[in-house]
Amino acid sequence: MQEISDKSSSAIREIFGTDKVLIGMIHCPAFPGAPRYRGAAMSEIYDTCMRDAAALIEGGMHGLIVENHGDIPFSKPEDIGHETAAFMSVVTDRIASAVGVPLGINVLANAPIPAFAIAMAGGAKFIRVNQWANAYVANEGFMEGRAPEAMRYRSLLRAEHIKVFADSHVKHGSHAIVADRSIEELTRDLAFFNADVVIATGQRTGNAASIGEIEEIGSATHLPLLVGSGVTKDNVVEILRRTNGVIVASSLKHCGVWWKPVDIDRVRALRAAAAPVLET
């Protein structure tokens, strides 16, 4: 495979100190300004996030991603209020101080610029971006890749140490706009636009990426590959054998429902299932 990026080291090893990782999701409740916010005290919202973080780390996750998943329906990047970055920065700082593992930030929908600001303020090591290059039609409408302005903003912050984890063929949308280009080409564009890690996803939240698609994306890039949707204790070994790690959310919640609290028994079960293929 011809490399089209100058990245010579694995961002996964650089951040986590290992080559295979389990990353848990903090689905933050709705923040003020979002349609589902109903006046909860900020201390209550922060405590909810902290409890999930503690359960995920105690259960064996190597790192966490903080995400504003409670802000459904998500705004497009240009419509996201400053309050979102403010609240997420506080959450991130508190979690970082409490758990001592690498953190990432995902601001929905597809907002890497506030994600970089939050990561810088809260001490996170990476951001996740659902559409880094090219474009597609999402739940929120037409969604363009934001790499050019985001990378310039990262340079402005002197935040080159904050890595970019970018989805390939991202879930919750149609890629008909770029249907004349293969998944291999779309994946290679992520490296060309300076992503550090590639993420394979399914079609929607909780839906697993097929093994065929994981292998297709993995064969198209020299960057580390994660799977970011649909991972369970039943498929984690099969996925980890083909990738550098997984991002897990819904299957670690009570009853497997994304808006419920983290179930530490489910976290421990996933970690136990993954143990044979994790580095010690």
C-alpha positions as CSV (number, residue, x, y, z in Angstrom):
1,M,0.0,0.0,0.0
2,Q,1.4,3.4,-0.9
3,E,1.4,5.7,2.1
4,I,-0.1,9.2,1.5
5,S,0.7,10.6,5.0
6,D,3.9,11.3,6.8
7,K,2.7,9.8,10.1
8,S,5.2,7.2,11.1
9,S,4.1,6.2,14.6
10,S,0.8,4.8,16.0
11,A,-1.3,7.4,17.8
12,I,-2.9,4.6,19.7
13,R,0.4,3.5,21.2
14,E,1.4,7.1,21.8
15,I,-1.8,7.9,23.7
16,F,-2.5,4.7,25.5
17,G,0.9,3.0,25.7
18,T,-0.5,-0.2,24.0
19,D,-1.6,-1.3,20.6
20,K,-5.1,-2.6,21.4
21,V,-7.6,-0.6,23.5
22,L,-11.1,-0.5,24.9
23,I,-12.6,3.0,24.9
24,G,-15.8,3.7,26.7
25,M,-18.3,6.5,25.9
26,I,-19.6,9.1,28.3
27,H,-23.0,10.1,26.8
28,C,-23.6,13.4,28.6
29,P,-27.2,14.2,29.5
30,A,-28.8,17.1,27.7
31,F,-27.1,20.4,28.4
32,P,-28.9,23.8,28.8
33,G,-29.9,25.0,25.4
34,A,-30.7,21.5,24.1
35,P,-34.4,20.5,23.4
36,R,-34.3,17.7,26.0
37,Y,-32.9,19.8,28.8
38,R,-35.5,20.1,31.6
39,G,-33.8,22.3,34.1
40,A,-31.6,19.8,35.9
41,A,-28.9,21.4,38.1
42,M,-25.5,21.4,36.5
43,S,-24.1,19.5,39.5
44,E,-26.6,16.7,38.7
45,I,-25.5,16.5,35.1
46,Y,-21.8,16.5,36.0
47,D,-22.4,13.8,38.7
48,T,-24.2,11.6,36.1
49,C,-21.1,11.8,33.8
50,M,-18.7,11.2,36.7
51,R,-20.6,8.0,37.7
52,D,-20.5,6.6,34.2
53,A,-16.8,7.5,33.9
54,A,-16.0,5.7,37.2
55,A,-17.9,2.6,36.2
56,L,-16.2,2.4,32.8
57,I,-12.7,2.8,34.3
58,E,-13.3,0.4,37.2
59,G,-14.7,-2.1,34.7
60,G,-11.5,-2.0,32.7
61,M,-11.7,0.5,29.9
62,H,-8.4,2.1,28.8
63,G,-9.9,5.5,28.0
64,L,-13.0,7.5,27.5
65,I,-14.7,9.8,25.0
66,V,-16.9,12.6,26.3
67,E,-19.9,13.3,23.9
68,N,-22.9,15.5,24.0
69,H,-25.3,12.7,23.0
70,G,-28.1,14.0,25.1
71,D,-28.3,17.1,22.9
72,I,-30.5,15.4,20.3
73,P,-31.5,16.6,17.7
74,F,-28.0,17.7,17.0
75,S,-27.2,21.0,15.5
76,K,-24.9,21.5,12.5
77,P,-21.5,22.8,13.5
78,E,-22.2,26.5,12.7
79,D,-25.3,26.4,15.0
80,I,-23.7,24.9,18.1
81,G,-23.9,27.4,21.0
82,H,-20.9,28.5,23.0
83,E,-22.6,27.0,26.1
84,T,-22.0,23.4,24.7
85,A,-18.2,23.9,24.7
86,A,-18.4,25.5,28.2
87,F,-20.3,22.7,29.8
88,M,-18.3,20.0,28.1
89,S,-15.0,21.6,29.1
90,V,-16.1,21.4,32.8
91,V,-17.2,17.8,32.4
92,T,-13.9,16.9,30.7
93,D,-11.8,18.6,33.3
94,R,-13.6,16.9,36.2
95,I,-13.3,13.5,34.6
96,A,-9.7,14.0,33.7
97,S,-8.8,14.9,37.3
98,A,-10.7,11.9,38.7
99,V,-9.9,8.9,36.4
100,G,-6.4,9.5,35.1
101,V,-6.9,7.8,31.7
102,P,-6.7,9.3,28.2
103,L,-9.8,11.2,27.2
104,G,-11.3,12.1,23.8
105,I,-14.0,14.6,22.8
106,N,-16.8,14.3,20.2
107,V,-19.1,17.3,19.7
108,L,-22.2,16.4,17.7
109,A,-22.8,17.0,15.1
110,N,-19.4,17.0,13.3
111,A,-17.9,19.9,15.2
112,P,-14.1,19.5,15.5
113,I,-13.4,23.2,16.2
114,P,-15.3,23.3,19.6
115,A,-13.9,19.7,20.2
116,F,-10.4,21.0,19.9
117,A,-11.2,23.9,22.3
118,I,-12.8,21.5,24.8
119,A,-9.9,19.1,24.6
120,M,-7.4,21.9,25.1
121,A,-9.3,23.3,28.1
122,G,-10.0,19.9,29.7
123,G,-6.8,18.0,29.0
124,A,-8.1,15.5,26.5
125,K,-5.7,13.7,24.2
126,F,-7.8,13.3,21.0
127,I,-11.0,14.3,19.3
128,R,-13.4,12.1,17.3
129,V,-14.9,13.6,14.1
130,N,-17.6,11.8,12.2
131,Q,-17.0,13.5,8.8
132,W,-13.4,14.7,8.5
133,A,-13.1,14.7,4.7
134,N,-15.6,14.7,1.8
135,A,-19.3,15.1,2.5
136,Y,-22.5,13.1,3.0
137,V,-26.2,13.6,3.9
138,A,-26.7,13.1,7.6
139,N,-29.7,13.3,9.9
140,E,-28.9,16.9,10.3
141,G,-28.8,17.6,6.5
142,F,-25.8,18.1,4.3
143,M,-22.6,17.6,6.2
144,E,-19.2,18.6,4.9
145,G,-15.8,17.5,6.1
146,R,-14.2,20.1,8.3
147,A,-10.6,19.2,8.2
148,P,-9.1,22.3,6.6
149,E,-10.5,24.9,9.0
150,A,-10.2,22.5,12.0
151,M,-6.5,21.8,11.4
152,R,-5.8,25.6,11.1
153,Y,-7.7,26.1,14.4
154,R,-5.6,23.4,16.0
155,S,-2.4,25.2,14.9
156,L,-3.8,28.4,16.2
157,L,-4.2,26.8,19.7
158,R,-0.7,25.2,19.4
159,A,-2.6,21.9,20.1
160,E,-0.8,19.6,17.7
161,H,-0.6,17.1,20.5
162,I,-4.3,16.5,20.3
163,K,-4.9,13.7,17.8
164,V,-7.8,13.3,15.3
165,F,-9.8,10.0,15.3
166,A,-11.9,10.2,12.1
167,D,-14.8,7.9,11.0
168,S,-14.8,6.3,7.6
169,H,-18.1,5.8,5.8
170,V,-19.8,7.2,8.9
171,K,-23.1,5.9,10.3
172,H,-26.5,7.8,10.4
173,G,-26.3,9.0,6.8
174,S,-26.2,8.5,3.1
175,H,-23.0,8.6,1.1
176,A,-24.8,8.9,-2.3
177,I,-23.0,12.2,-2.9
178,V,-19.7,10.3,-3.1
179,A,-21.0,7.0,-4.4
180,D,-18.7,7.2,-7.4
181,R,-15.8,6.8,-4.9
182,S,-14.9,3.6,-3.1
183,I,-14.7,3.1,0.6
184,E,-11.0,2.6,0.1
185,E,-10.7,6.0,-1.5
186,L,-12.8,7.7,1.2
187,T,-10.6,6.1,3.9
188,R,-7.4,7.2,2.2
189,D,-8.7,10.7,2.2
190,L,-8.7,10.7,6.0
191,A,-4.9,10.1,6.1
192,F,-4.4,12.6,3.3
193,F,-6.1,15.2,5.5
194,N,-4.0,14.4,8.5
195,A,-6.2,12.1,10.6
196,D,-4.3,10.0,13.1
197,V,-6.8,7.1,13.6
198,V,-9.6,5.7,11.4
199,I,-12.9,4.5,12.8
200,A,-15.2,2.0,11.2
201,T,-18.9,2.2,12.1
202,G,-22.2,0.5,11.3
203,Q,-25.3,2.1,9.9
204,R,-26.6,3.6,13.2
205,T,-26.0,3.8,16.9
206,G,-25.5,0.3,18.3
207,N,-25.3,-1.3,14.9
208,A,-22.1,-3.2,14.2
209,A,-19.9,-2.7,11.3
210,S,-19.6,-5.8,9.2
211,I,-16.4,-7.8,9.3
212,G,-16.2,-7.3,5.5
213,E,-16.3,-3.5,5.9
214,I,-13.8,-3.5,8.7
215,E,-11.4,-5.4,6.6
216,E,-12.0,-3.2,3.6
217,I,-11.3,0.0,5.6
218,G,-8.3,-1.6,7.3
219,S,-6.7,-2.6,4.1
220,A,-7.0,0.9,2.8
221,T,-5.0,2.6,5.4
222,H,-1.7,2.4,7.4
223,L,-3.3,4.3,10.2
224,P,-4.5,2.5,13.4
225,L,-8.1,1.3,13.0
226,L,-10.9,1.2,15.6
227,V,-14.5,0.0,15.4
228,G,-16.9,2.6,16.9
229,S,-20.3,1.0,16.9
230,G,-22.1,-2.2,17.7
231,V,-19.3,-3.8,19.8
232,T,-20.4,-6.4,22.4
233,K,-18.8,-9.0,24.5
234,D,-19.9,-11.6,21.9
235,N,-18.0,-9.9,18.9
236,V,-15.2,-8.0,20.6
237,V,-12.6,-10.7,20.1
238,E,-13.3,-11.1,16.4
239,I,-13.1,-7.3,16.0
240,L,-10.0,-6.8,18.0
241,R,-8.1,-9.5,16.0
242,R,-8.6,-7.2,13.0
243,T,-8.2,-3.7,14.6
244,N,-6.3,-1.7,17.2
245,G,-9.4,-1.3,19.4
246,V,-13.0,-0.5,20.0
247,I,-15.2,2.3,21.1
248,V,-18.1,0.9,23.1
249,A,-21.3,2.7,24.3
250,S,-24.7,1.1,24.2
251,S,-23.8,-2.4,25.0
252,L,-22.3,-1.3,28.3
253,K,-25.5,0.5,29.5
254,H,-28.3,-1.1,31.6
255,C,-30.4,-3.2,29.2
256,G,-28.1,-2.2,26.4
257,V,-29.9,1.2,26.0
258,W,-27.7,4.2,25.2
259,W,-29.5,6.7,27.5
260,K,-29.4,4.5,30.6
261,P,-26.5,4.5,33.1
262,V,-23.4,2.4,32.6
263,D,-23.7,-1.1,34.0
264,I,-20.4,-2.1,35.5
265,D,-21.1,-5.8,35.2
266,R,-21.4,-5.3,31.4
267,V,-18.2,-3.5,31.4
268,R,-16.4,-6.2,33.3
269,A,-17.9,-8.8,31.0
270,L,-16.6,-7.0,27.9
271,R,-13.1,-6.7,29.4
272,A,-13.1,-10.3,30.4
273,A,-14.2,-11.4,26.9
274,A,-11.5,-9.2,25.3
275,A,-8.7,-10.3,27.6
276,P,-7.3,-13.0,25.3
277,V,-6.4,-10.5,22.6
278,L,-5.5,-7.5,24.7
279,E,-1.8,-6.8,25.3
280,T,-0.8,-7.2,29.0
